[in-house]
């Protein structure tokens, strides 16, 4: 997964491509009546915190082996719009 925004501001193409891939497992769940999509490095519920949490997620785009989710991430005390760009290939194929 790569994020398209930083603190609610769209990243440039160079900044977007320069960021490292966050690799893990996506899990969709309902928490306190709100939908949340989490990216976890290992199985959810274990000691490691999520790599990201996207609240009120919706599919923004889907093509071939890629899918983008749009929603909101909490950054400090603020809620910011975010899009996650995800590829469904194996971790070896992404490197």
Secondary structure as a PSIPRED ss2 file (coil, helix, strand):
# PSIPRED VFORMAT (PSIPRED V4.0)

   1 X C   1.000  0.000  0.000
   2 X E   0.000  0.000  1.000
   3 X E   0.000  0.000  1.000
   4 X C   1.000  0.000  0.000
   5 X E   0.000  0.000  1.000
   6 X E   0.000  0.000  1.000
   7 X C   1.000  0.000  0.000
   8 X C   1.000  0.000  0.000
   9 X E   0.000  0.000  1.000
  10 X E   0.000  0.000  1.000
  11 X C   1.000  0.000  0.000
  12 X C   1.000  0.000  0.000
  13 X H   0.000  1.000  0.000
  14 X H   0.000  1.000  0.000
  15 X H   0.000  1.000  0.000
  16 X H   0.000  1.000  0.000
  17 X H   0.000  1.000  0.000
  18 X H   0.000  1.000  0.000
  19 X C   1.000  0.000  0.000
  20 X C   1.000  0.000  0.000
  21 X C   1.000  0.000  0.000
  22 X C   1.000  0.000  0.000
  23 X C   1.000  0.000  0.000
  24 X C   1.000  0.000  0.000
  25 X E   0.000  0.000  1.000
  26 X E   0.000  0.000  1.000
  27 X E   0.000  0.000  1.000
  28 X E   0.000  0.000  1.000
  29 X E   0.000  0.000  1.000
  30 X E   0.000  0.000  1.000
  31 X E   0.000  0.000  1.000
  32 X C   1.000  0.000  0.000
  33 X C   1.000  0.000  0.000
  34 X E   0.000  0.000  1.000
  35 X E   0.000  0.000  1.000
  36 X E   0.000  0.000  1.000
  37 X E   0.000  0.000  1.000
  38 X E   0.000  0.000  1.000
  39 X E   0.000  0.000  1.000
  40 X E   0.000  0.000  1.000
  41 X C   1.000  0.000  0.000
  42 X C   1.000  0.000  0.000
  43 X C   1.000  0.000  0.000
  44 X C   1.000  0.000  0.000
  45 X C   1.000  0.000  0.000
  46 X C   1.000  0.000  0.000
  47 X C   1.000  0.000  0.000
  48 X C   1.000  0.000  0.000
  49 X C   1.000  0.000  0.000
  50 X C   1.000  0.000  0.000
  51 X C   1.000  0.000  0.000
  52 X E   0.000  0.000  1.000
  53 X E   0.000  0.000  1.000
  54 X E   0.000  0.000  1.000
  55 X E   0.000  0.000  1.000
  56 X E   0.000  0.000  1.000
  57 X E   0.000  0.000  1.000
  58 X E   0.000  0.000  1.000
  59 X E   0.000  0.000  1.000
  60 X E   0.000  0.000  1.000
  61 X E   0.000  0.000  1.000
  62 X E   0.000  0.000  1.000
  63 X E   0.000  0.000  1.000
  64 X C   1.000  0.000  0.000
  65 X C   1.000  0.000  0.000
  66 X E   0.000  0.000  1.000
  67 X E   0.000  0.000  1.000
  68 X E   0.000  0.000  1.000
  69 X E   0.000  0.000  1.000
  70 X E   0.000  0.000  1.000
  71 X E   0.000  0.000  1.000
  72 X E   0.000  0.000  1.000
  73 X E   0.000  0.000  1.000
  74 X E   0.000  0.000  1.000
  75 X E   0.000  0.000  1.000
  76 X C   1.000  0.000  0.000
  77 X C   1.000  0.000  0.000
  78 X E   0.000  0.000  1.000
  79 X E   0.000  0.000  1.000
  80 X E   0.000  0.000  1.000
  81 X E   0.000  0.000  1.000
  82 X E   0.000  0.000  1.000
  83 X E   0.000  0.000  1.000
  84 X E   0.000  0.000  1.000
  85 X E   0.000  0.000  1.000
  86 X E   0.000  0.000  1.000
  87 X E   0.000  0.000  1.000
  88 X C   1.000  0.000  0.000
  89 X C   1.000  0.000  0.000
  90 X C   1.000  0.000  0.000
  91 X H   0.000  1.000  0.000
  92 X H   0.000  1.000  0.000
  93 X H   0.000  1.000  0.000
  94 X H   0.000  1.000  0.000
  95 X C   1.000  0.000  0.000
